[in-house]
Amino acid sequence: MYIDFDNMPDTSRLWIYMANRRLTDDEKEKTEKRLQAFIDTWQVHNEDLKASFLIKYKQFIIILVDENYREISGCAIDKSVHLLQALEKELDIEFLNKLIVSFWEDDRIKTVGIKEFIDLCQKEIVHKDTIIFDNTIKTKAELAKYWQWYAIGCWTHKLLKFKHPPKIDFYSPKSSDN
């Protein structure tokens, strides 16, 4: 059953699916309708899940499940992935490609393949203060605190080039209110 995103508990489990490009307005509307219909009827072992979704920046699909209400199973997760696979085909877009990275460049989101991202790190175009979208987070609470994070403070820190390697000290996250 669908629950408003803001009313989901901070402990809700989440999955972030990043598109390789921004959705058009029509694609966003179609995706929202499909996600709404899916979540309204999403079940685990014939029992309703309390779930929600959000499309952020027309590029990220965020799906939440309240596992305090009912734990999700692999089969139920697979059903959500099948929906995303269908949307990929319908919209000619990628949501499941784990070899792309998104980050803030000036006031826009830039999305590149991992090889290009590594090259940008080596050229110091992406640097320790670049804000990265860390789609590896697992809960709604982490979304607010850690989703948009300095490159030095998340998995990308290993790719950065330093003239003088710093002592790794995790920075405070940038607000995700953008």
N, CA, C and O of each residue as an XYZ file, in Angstrom:
712
protein
N       0.839     -1.176      0.000
C       0.000      0.000      0.000
C       0.886      1.242      0.000
O       1.928      1.292      0.652
N       0.444      2.216     -0.736
C       1.207      3.453     -0.857
C       1.028      4.311      0.399
O      -0.087      4.505      0.884
N       2.146      4.815      0.910
C       2.178      5.758      2.025
C       2.948      6.976      1.535
O       3.958      6.832      0.848
N       2.491      8.157      1.875
C       3.203      9.363      1.474
C       4.664      9.286      1.923
O       4.952      8.872      3.046
N       5.565      9.680      1.055
C       7.005      9.576      1.307
C       7.385     10.222      2.642
O       8.156      9.648      3.412
N       6.852     11.402      2.914
C       7.196     12.119      4.141
C       6.703     11.410      5.396
O       7.225     11.648      6.485
N       5.704     10.543      5.257
C       5.152      9.822      6.403
C       5.811      8.465      6.639
O       5.459      7.756      7.582
N       6.750      8.113      5.798
C       7.474      6.850      5.994
C       8.501      7.036      7.112
O       9.115      8.099      7.211
N       8.697      6.013      7.959
C       9.679      6.155      9.045
C      11.106      6.262      8.520
O      11.429      5.762      7.443
N      11.945      6.923      9.299
C      13.352      7.082      8.920
C      14.082      5.749      8.805
O      15.109      5.661      8.132
N      13.565      4.723      9.450
C      14.186      3.395      9.397
C      13.818      2.632      8.133
O      14.316      1.528      7.914
N      12.945      3.207      7.289
C      12.522      2.517      6.063
C      13.720      2.165      5.196
O      14.638      2.964      5.014
N      13.688      0.970      4.677
C      14.730      0.505      3.749
C      14.510      1.190      2.415
O      13.374      1.414      1.997
N      15.617      1.522      1.747
C      15.438      2.191      0.477
C      16.388      1.691     -0.595
O      17.460      1.149     -0.327
N      15.941      1.900     -1.811
C      16.724      1.606     -3.005
C      16.695      2.850     -3.874
O      15.648      3.472     -4.053
N      17.847      3.204     -4.409
C      17.928      4.351     -5.305
C      18.357      3.840     -6.678
O      19.375      3.163     -6.823
N      17.561      4.178     -7.665
C      17.855      3.812     -9.048
C      18.124      5.105     -9.806
O      17.253      5.966     -9.926
N      19.335      5.222    -10.309
C      19.764      6.434    -10.995
C      19.673      6.220    -12.506
O      20.182      5.235    -13.040
N      19.031      7.142    -13.165
C      18.928      7.079    -14.622
C      20.191      7.652    -15.260
O      20.895      8.463    -14.660
N      20.455      7.223    -16.460
C      21.618      7.719    -17.185
C      21.366      9.095    -17.813
O      22.262      9.692    -18.410
N      20.133      9.583    -17.668
C      19.787     10.926    -18.147
C      18.535     11.372    -17.403
O      17.861     10.577    -16.748
N      18.242     12.677    -17.523
C      17.015     13.202    -16.910
C      15.788     12.713    -17.671
O      15.819     12.546    -18.890
N      14.723     12.490    -16.938
C      13.444     12.159    -17.549
C      12.815     13.428    -18.116
O      12.964     14.509    -17.546
N      12.123     13.295    -19.220
C      11.315     14.400    -19.710
C      10.095     14.527    -18.782
O       9.848     13.645    -17.959
N       9.347     15.608    -18.915
C       8.142     15.765    -18.101
C       7.154     14.624    -18.350
O       6.569     14.092    -17.406
N       6.966     14.248    -19.621
C       6.051     13.152    -19.953
C       6.551     11.825    -19.384
O       5.760     11.038    -18.864
N       7.851     11.573    -19.479
C       8.418     10.338    -18.939
C       8.287     10.286    -17.419
O       8.002      9.235    -16.843
N       8.496     11.419    -16.788
C       8.361     11.476    -15.319
C       6.923     11.161    -14.909
O       6.690     10.390    -13.978
N       5.969     11.758    -15.605
C       4.556     11.516    -15.302
C       4.193     10.040    -15.504
O       3.514      9.440    -14.671
N       4.647      9.473    -16.602
C       4.368      8.061    -16.886
C       5.007      7.167    -15.823
O       4.392      6.206    -15.361
N       6.237      7.486    -15.441
C       6.952      6.702    -14.434
C       6.253      6.797    -13.085
O       6.117      5.792    -12.386
N       5.811      7.987    -12.714
C       5.089      8.161    -11.447
C       3.808      7.332    -11.430
O       3.495      6.702    -10.419
N       3.072      7.324    -12.520
C       1.832      6.538    -12.592
C       2.122      5.043    -12.464
O       1.408      4.323    -11.766
N       3.159      4.590    -13.133
C       3.513      3.161    -13.058
C       3.979      2.779    -11.658
O       3.602      1.728    -11.140
N       4.796      3.630    -11.049
C       5.270      3.347     -9.687
C       4.107      3.375     -8.693
O       4.030      2.524     -7.807
N       3.219      4.334     -8.834
C       2.057      4.426     -7.939
C       1.209      3.156     -8.030
O       0.836      2.577     -7.009
N       0.909      2.732     -9.249
C       0.100      1.527     -9.443
C       0.807      0.298     -8.874
O       0.175     -0.558     -8.254
N       2.105      0.217     -9.086
C       2.876     -0.912     -8.568
C       2.859     -0.936     -7.040
O       2.557     -1.963     -6.433
N       3.180      0.184     -6.431
C       3.293      0.236     -4.967
C       1.934      0.047     -4.302
O       1.861     -0.516     -3.210
N       0.863      0.503     -4.936
C      -0.484      0.294     -4.384
C      -0.801     -1.193     -4.201
O      -1.580     -1.559     -3.321
N      -0.210     -2.030     -5.017
C      -0.521     -3.467     -4.968
C       0.679     -4.346     -4.609
O       0.589     -5.571     -4.681
N       1.791     -3.735     -4.228
C       3.025     -4.479     -3.931
C       2.830     -5.302     -2.668
O       2.395     -4.793     -1.635
N       3.158     -6.573     -2.771
C       2.973     -7.487     -1.650
C       4.180     -8.393     -1.457
O       5.001     -8.578     -2.356
N       4.258     -8.948     -0.259
C       5.205    -10.002      0.052
C       4.382    -11.152      0.634
O       3.708    -10.980      1.650
N       4.432    -12.308      0.004
C       3.684    -13.490      0.454
C       2.205    -13.157      0.691
O       1.631    -13.508      1.721
N       1.609    -12.473     -0.285
C       0.189    -12.097     -0.279
C      -0.197    -11.132      0.839
O      -1.371    -11.036      1.195
N       0.764    -10.428      1.385
C       0.513     -9.418      2.413
C       1.029     -8.071      1.901
O       2.120     -7.984      1.336
N       0.228     -7.025      2.107
C       0.614     -5.696      1.643
C       1.905     -5.212      2.299
O       2.183     -5.500      3.463
N       2.672     -4.477      1.525
C       3.827     -3.750      2.044
C       3.431     -2.292      2.210
O       2.628     -1.773      1.435
N       3.986     -1.631      3.211
C       3.872     -0.183      3.300
C       5.080      0.369      2.567
O       6.222      0.133      2.962
N       4.821      1.107      1.494
C       5.913      1.547      0.635
C       5.611      2.922      0.054
O       4.484      3.416      0.098
N       6.655      3.509     -0.487
C       6.527      4.814     -1.122
C       7.610      4.962     -2.177
O       8.472      4.098     -2.332
N       7.548      6.063     -2.892
C       8.582      6.364     -3.872
C       8.678      7.866     -4.038
O       7.784      8.618     -3.650
N       9.775      8.275     -4.619
C      10.017      9.675     -4.934
C      10.883      9.712     -6.173
O      11.830      8.934     -6.293
N      10.575     10.595     -7.087
C      11.464     10.850     -8.218
C      12.122     12.187     -7.936
O      11.450     13.216     -7.870
N      13.423     12.172     -7.772
C      14.177     13.368     -7.387
C      15.003     13.849     -8.573
O      15.663     13.054     -9.242
N      14.966     15.128     -8.825
C      15.734     15.773     -9.902
C      15.449     15.171    -11.281
O      16.269     15.297    -12.191
N      14.307     14.528    -11.438
C      13.932     13.872    -12.696
C      14.956     12.826    -13.131
O      15.024     12.488    -14.313
N      15.751     12.310    -12.197
C      16.797     11.368    -12.571
C      16.951     10.201    -11.594
O      17.530      9.176    -11.953
N      16.455     10.334    -10.395
C      16.628      9.304     -9.379
C      15.268      8.792     -8.916
O      14.412      9.575     -8.504
N      15.075      7.491     -8.985
C      13.878      6.871     -8.428
C      14.278      6.305     -7.068
O      15.195      5.491     -6.963
N      13.580      6.749     -6.039
C      13.850      6.302     -4.681
C      12.621      5.534     -4.213
O      11.515      6.074     -4.172
N      12.828      4.277     -3.864
C      11.737      3.418     -3.391
C      11.998      3.069     -1.938
O      13.104      2.671     -1.573
N      10.970      3.221     -1.108
C      11.056      2.927      0.327
C      10.096      1.814      0.707
O       9.008      1.690      0.145
N      10.519      1.004      1.675
C       9.647     -0.009      2.277
C       9.805      0.068      3.789
O      10.922      0.108      4.304
N       8.679      0.088      4.494
C       8.685      0.089      5.956
C       8.797     -1.354      6.434
O       7.800     -2.073      6.509
N      10.017     -1.768      6.754
C      10.218     -3.152      7.201
C       9.845     -3.353      8.669
O       9.844     -4.483      9.156
N       9.533     -2.279      9.368
C       8.975     -2.437     10.714
C       7.544     -2.967     10.625
O       7.068     -3.660     11.524
N       6.873     -2.632      9.533
C       5.513     -3.113      9.295
C       5.543     -4.551      8.776
O       4.828     -5.420      9.276
N       6.377     -4.785      7.772
C       6.496     -6.129      7.200
C       7.815     -6.203      6.445
O       8.129     -5.333      5.632
N       8.584     -7.252      6.722
C       9.860     -7.428      6.028
C       9.623     -7.793      4.573
O       8.689     -8.521      4.236
N      10.484     -7.273      3.731
C      10.393     -7.552      2.303
C      11.205     -8.805      1.996
O      12.151     -9.134      2.711
N      10.833     -9.489      0.940
C      11.560    -10.696      0.530
C      12.256    -10.455     -0.799
O      11.991     -9.466     -1.483
N      13.137    -11.358     -1.151
C      13.831    -11.273     -2.435
C      12.871    -11.270     -3.607
O      13.088    -10.558     -4.588
N      11.811    -12.061     -3.516
C      10.833    -12.114     -4.611
C      10.138    -10.766     -4.799
O       9.904    -10.341     -5.931
N       9.809    -10.100     -3.704
C       9.156     -8.795     -3.794
C      10.114     -7.753     -4.363
O       9.716     -6.896     -5.151
N      11.373     -7.834     -3.959
C      12.383     -6.920     -4.515
C      12.519     -7.161     -6.013
O      12.605     -6.216     -6.798
N      12.537     -8.437     -6.404
C      12.633     -8.780     -7.830
C      11.489     -8.167     -8.629
O      11.689     -7.737     -9.764
N      10.299     -8.124     -8.050
C       9.153     -7.533     -8.748
C       9.393     -6.053     -9.031
O       9.026     -5.554    -10.095
N      10.010     -5.347     -8.076
C      10.302     -3.926     -8.313
C      11.354     -3.767     -9.406
O      11.275     -2.853    -10.227
N      12.329     -4.657     -9.410
C      13.368     -4.601    -10.446
C      12.751     -4.893    -11.817
O      13.132     -4.271    -12.808
N      11.813     -5.822    -11.882
C      11.150     -6.115    -13.153
C      10.392     -4.893    -13.669
O      10.368     -4.634    -14.872
N       9.777     -4.145    -12.755
C       9.109     -2.906    -13.167
C      10.116     -1.930    -13.773
O       9.855     -1.330    -14.816
N      11.251     -1.775    -13.126
C      12.273     -0.858    -13.641
C      12.815     -1.331    -14.984
O      13.093     -0.514    -15.862
N      12.968     -2.633    -15.152
C      13.412     -3.161    -16.442
C      12.392     -2.837    -17.538
O      12.767     -2.480    -18.655
N      11.117     -2.961    -17.216
C      10.074     -2.632    -18.189
C      10.115     -1.143    -18.536
O       9.989     -0.769    -19.702
N      10.291     -0.298    -17.522
C      10.389      1.143    -17.776
C      11.616      1.470    -18.626
O      11.558      2.348    -19.487
N      12.716      0.774    -18.389
C      13.912      0.999    -19.214
C      13.598      0.782    -20.686
O      13.982      1.588    -21.533
N      12.900     -0.310    -20.991
C      12.562     -0.614    -22.385
C      11.589      0.406    -22.959
O      11.766      0.873    -24.084
N      10.571      0.748    -22.194
C       9.553      1.676    -22.674
C      10.105      3.074    -22.913
O       9.709      3.747    -23.865
N      11.022      3.514    -22.048
C      11.510      4.895    -22.106
C      12.882      5.027    -22.769
O      13.396      6.135    -22.924
N      13.468      3.901    -23.156
C      14.826      3.897    -23.718
C      15.778      4.657    -22.786
O      16.400      5.650    -23.164
N      15.862      4.155    -21.572
C      16.659      4.772    -20.515
C      17.261      3.648    -19.672
O      16.796      2.510    -19.729
N      18.275      3.960    -18.905
C      18.871      2.975    -17.996
C      18.630      3.406    -16.554
O      18.945      4.534    -16.176
N      18.073      2.509    -15.757
C      17.936      2.725    -14.316
C      18.814      1.762    -13.519
O      19.110      2.018    -12.352
N      19.231      0.666    -14.135
C      19.900     -0.405    -13.407
C      21.398     -0.494    -13.696
O      22.062     -1.425    -13.241
N      21.921      0.448    -14.432
C      23.346      0.461    -14.756
C      24.126      0.959    -13.536
O      24.015      2.125    -13.158
N      24.903      0.083    -12.932
C      25.679      0.449    -11.733
C      27.053      1.013    -12.094
O      27.859      1.291    -11.206
N      27.324      1.184    -13.381
C      28.625      1.687    -13.825
C      28.557      3.141    -14.269
O      29.345      3.583    -15.105
N      27.608      3.879    -13.701
C      27.540      5.322    -13.931
C      27.559      6.030    -12.571
O      27.161      5.475    -11.547
N      28.029      7.256    -12.606
C      28.168      8.060    -11.393
C      27.575      9.437    -11.672
O      27.748      9.991    -12.758
N      26.873      9.983    -10.678
C      26.339     11.342    -10.803
C      26.920     12.224     -9.716
O      27.145     11.791     -8.585
N      27.155     13.474    -10.087
C      27.712     14.437     -9.146
C      27.278     15.836     -9.573
O      26.848     16.054    -10.705
N      27.401     16.775     -8.637
C      27.078     18.164     -8.944
C      28.259     18.810     -9.647
O      29.398     18.736     -9.187
N      27.960     19.444    -10.771
C      28.948     20.249    -11.479
C      28.293     21.614    -11.675
O      27.352     21.768    -12.453
N      28.811     22.589    -10.956
C      28.167     23.898    -10.889
C      26.761     23.690    -10.307
O      26.623     23.169     -9.200
N      25.736     24.087    -11.037
C      24.375     23.941    -10.523
C      23.583     22.864    -11.257
O      22.353     22.903    -11.291
N      24.288     21.914    -11.836
C      23.575     20.852    -12.548
C      24.183     19.499    -12.194
O      25.315     19.403    -11.721
N      23.405     18.477    -12.437
C      23.861     17.121    -12.180
C      24.528     16.593    -13.442
O      23.956     16.648    -14.530
N      25.725     16.087    -13.286
C      26.440     15.474    -14.394
C      26.490     13.972    -14.132
O      26.793     13.537    -13.021
N      26.194     13.195    -15.152
C      26.212     11.740    -15.055
C      27.162     11.200    -16.108
O      27.036     11.502    -17.295
N      28.116     10.395    -15.653
C      29.134      9.851    -16.560
C      29.371      8.384    -16.234
O      29.013      7.903    -15.159
N      29.978      7.688    -17.180
C      30.395      6.318    -16.944
C      31.557      6.283    -15.953
O      32.247      7.284    -15.758
N      31.762      5.148    -15.341
C      32.799      5.033    -14.308
C      34.194      5.314    -14.875
O      35.023      5.906    -14.185
N      34.466      4.907    -16.101
C      35.794      5.183    -16.683
C      36.024      6.682    -16.842
O      37.096      7.192    -16.517
N      35.008      7.383    -17.343
C      35.130      8.842    -17.468
C      35.248      9.485    -16.090
O      35.991     10.451    -15.917
N      34.523      8.957    -15.115
C      34.592      9.499    -13.759
C      36.002      9.356    -13.191
O      36.527     10.291    -12.585
N      36.606      8.204    -13.382
C      37.980      7.992    -12.915
C      38.924      8.984    -13.585
O      39.805      9.548    -12.937
N      38.733      9.195    -14.891
C      39.556     10.163    -15.622
C      39.369     11.576    -15.057
O      40.341     12.315    -14.902
N      38.130     11.949    -14.752
C      37.859     13.269    -14.166
C      38.516     13.414    -12.791
O      38.961     14.499    -12.419
N      38.571     12.320    -12.050
C      39.258     12.343    -10.752
C      40.754     12.535    -10.953
O      41.381     13.321    -10.242
N      41.324     11.832    -11.904
C      42.763     11.929    -12.150
C      43.160     13.314    -12.648
O      44.263     13.788    -12.377
N      42.252     13.958    -13.378
C      42.513     15.319    -13.872
C      42.139     16.368    -12.828
O      42.283     17.567    -13.068
N      41.665     15.920    -11.682
C      41.256     16.771    -10.565
C      40.098     17.702    -10.918
O      39.918     18.747    -10.293
N      39.318     17.312    -11.922
C      38.069     18.013    -12.221
C      37.044     17.624    -11.155
O      36.305     18.465    -10.642
N      37.021     16.332    -10.837
C      36.317     15.855     -9.651
C      37.354     15.817     -8.548
O      38.407     15.198     -8.698
N      37.057     16.475     -7.444
C      38.033     16.596     -6.350
C      37.337     16.300     -5.028
O      36.155     15.958     -4.999
N      38.077     16.436     -3.942
C      37.572     16.034     -2.626
C      36.294     16.756     -2.222
O      35.508     16.214     -1.445
N      36.068     17.962     -2.727
C      34.888     18.732     -2.342
C      33.731     18.611     -3.329
O      32.692     19.242     -3.135
N      33.889     17.820     -4.372
C      32.797     17.586     -5.317
C      31.708     16.789     -4.594
O      31.997     15.836     -3.870
N      30.469     17.189     -4.800
C      29.345     16.499     -4.167
C      28.898     15.355     -5.082
O      28.507     15.560     -6.231
N      28.972     14.156     -4.529
C      28.635     12.914     -5.237
C      27.276     12.419     -4.742
O      26.931     12.610     -3.576
N      26.521     11.794     -5.612
C      25.298     11.096     -5.196
C      25.700      9.677     -4.817
O      26.071      8.874     -5.673
N      25.622      9.382     -3.528
C      25.996      8.059     -3.029
C      24.744      7.195     -2.950
O      24.006      7.238     -1.966
N      24.518      6.414     -3.994
C      23.309      5.604     -4.100
C      23.425      4.271     -3.368
O      22.591      3.386     -3.554
N      24.453      4.126     -2.539
C      24.638      2.891     -1.773
C      23.973      2.963     -0.402
O      23.998      1.982      0.341
N      23.389      4.089     -0.056
C      22.760      4.221      1.259
C      21.569      3.278      1.367
O      21.029      2.833      0.355
N      21.160      2.973      2.601
C      20.169      1.916      2.818
C      18.882      2.342      3.505
O      17.914      1.582      3.483
N      18.825      3.541      4.124
C      17.619      3.937      4.849
C      17.207      5.368      4.509
O      17.985      6.150      3.963
N      15.968      5.680      4.848
C      15.470      7.041      4.626
C      16.275      8.048      5.439
O      16.542      9.149      4.959
N      16.662      7.693      6.652
C      17.471      8.601      7.476
C      18.791      8.920      6.784
O      19.237     10.068      6.804
N      19.419      7.924      6.176
C      20.677      8.145      5.463
C      20.472      9.027      4.235
O      21.373      9.769      3.843
N      19.302      8.947      3.635
C      19.013      9.769      2.455
C      19.166     11.252      2.789
O      19.781     12.002      2.031
N      18.617     11.661      3.900
C      18.673     13.068      4.292
C      20.082     13.504      4.672
O      20.451     14.662      4.474
N      20.862     12.590      5.213
C      22.177     12.964      5.734
C      23.330     12.684      4.782
O      24.274     13.471      4.717
N      23.275     11.589      4.050
C      24.470     11.110      3.350
C      24.338     10.917      1.847
O      25.320     10.562      1.195
N      23.172     11.136      1.281
C      23.012     10.857     -0.144
C      23.875     11.772     -1.000
O      24.537     11.304     -1.926
N      23.879     13.058     -0.710
C      24.733     13.997     -1.439
C      25.907     14.300     -0.519
O      25.774     14.996      0.487
N      27.046     13.763     -0.888
C      28.177     13.702      0.025
C      29.455     14.121     -0.688
O      29.609     13.915     -1.892
N      30.363     14.710      0.072
C      31.663     15.053     -0.507
C      32.366     13.797     -1.031
O      32.305     12.736     -0.408
N      33.028     13.929     -2.172
C      33.701     12.786     -2.799
C      34.703     12.124     -1.857
O      34.886     10.907     -1.903
N      35.341     12.905     -1.015
C      36.325     12.338     -0.101
C      35.680     11.526      1.018
O      36.358     10.736      1.674
N      34.387     11.709      1.242
C      33.721     11.057      2.356
C      32.890      9.850      1.998
O      32.185      9.321      2.858
N      32.946      9.392      0.758
C      32.175      8.207      0.384
C      33.055      7.275     -0.447
O      34.274      7.441     -0.499
N      32.441      6.315     -1.082
C      33.190      5.279     -1.801
C      34.131      5.859     -2.853
O      35.099      5.197     -3.228
N      33.881      7.062     -3.337
C      34.695      7.653     -4.400
C      36.064      8.136     -3.930
O      36.920      8.443     -4.759
N      36.289      8.210     -2.614
C      37.563      8.768     -2.121
C      38.775      7.986     -2.630
O      39.865      8.546     -2.741
N      38.602      6.716     -2.936
C      39.711      5.893     -3.424
C      40.138      6.267     -4.842
O      41.229      5.901     -5.280
N      39.287      6.987     -5.553
C      39.569      7.347     -6.942
C      40.213      8.717     -7.095
O      40.705      9.066     -8.167
N      40.206      9.485     -6.019
C      40.697     10.858     -6.106
C      42.213     10.918     -6.187
O      42.913     10.056     -5.655
N      42.707     11.948     -6.860
C      44.137     12.173     -6.985
C      44.511     13.322     -6.053
O      43.845     14.357     -6.022
N      45.571     13.125     -5.305
C      46.006     14.147     -4.360
C      47.470     14.474     -4.574
O      48.293     13.579     -4.762
N      47.793     15.754     -4.546
C      49.198     16.155     -4.557
C      49.831     15.787     -3.227
O      50.972     15.327     -3.175
N      49.092     15.990     -2.167
C      49.512     15.624     -0.815
C      48.366     14.822     -0.217
O      47.378     15.406      0.227
N      48.476     13.485     -0.194
C      47.354     12.685      0.308
C      46.927     13.133      1.702
O      47.741     13.180      2.625
N      45.644     13.462      1.847
C      45.161     13.929      3.150
C      44.891     12.765      4.091
O      44.745     11.617      3.671
N      44.832     13.084      5.333
C      44.313     12.130      6.298
C      42.818     12.078      6.027
O      42.161     13.119      6.019
N      42.273     10.908      5.807
C      40.854     10.794      5.496
C      40.047     11.135      6.743
O      40.107     10.442      7.758
N      39.301     12.210      6.638
C      38.436     12.655      7.718
C      37.101     12.969      7.060
O      37.013     13.878      6.235
N      36.077     12.234      7.415
C      34.808     12.374      6.732
C      34.171     13.718      7.044
O      34.010     14.103      8.202
N      33.815     14.416      5.978
C      33.201     15.731      6.075
C      31.723     15.605      6.437
O      31.118     14.545      6.277
N      31.172     16.676      6.913
C      29.733     16.725      7.123
C      29.071     16.782      5.757
O      29.598     17.401      4.833
N      27.922     16.141      5.628
C      27.254     16.112      4.329
C      26.672     17.464      3.951
O      26.343     18.288      4.805
N      26.557     17.663      2.662
C      25.840     18.833      2.152
C      24.343     18.528      2.296
O      23.931     17.375      2.170
N      23.562     19.519      2.551
C      22.124     19.336      2.674
C      21.560     18.781      1.378
O      21.983     19.178      0.292
N      20.616     17.876      1.485
C      19.997     17.306      0.281
C      18.709     18.035     -0.080
O      17.829     17.470     -0.730
N      18.605     19.288      0.343
C      17.397     20.058      0.042
C      17.384     20.583     -1.389
O      16.367     21.119     -1.827
N      18.476     20.446     -2.125
C      18.546     20.992     -3.491
C      17.516     20.386     -4.394
O      17.444     20.737     -5.571
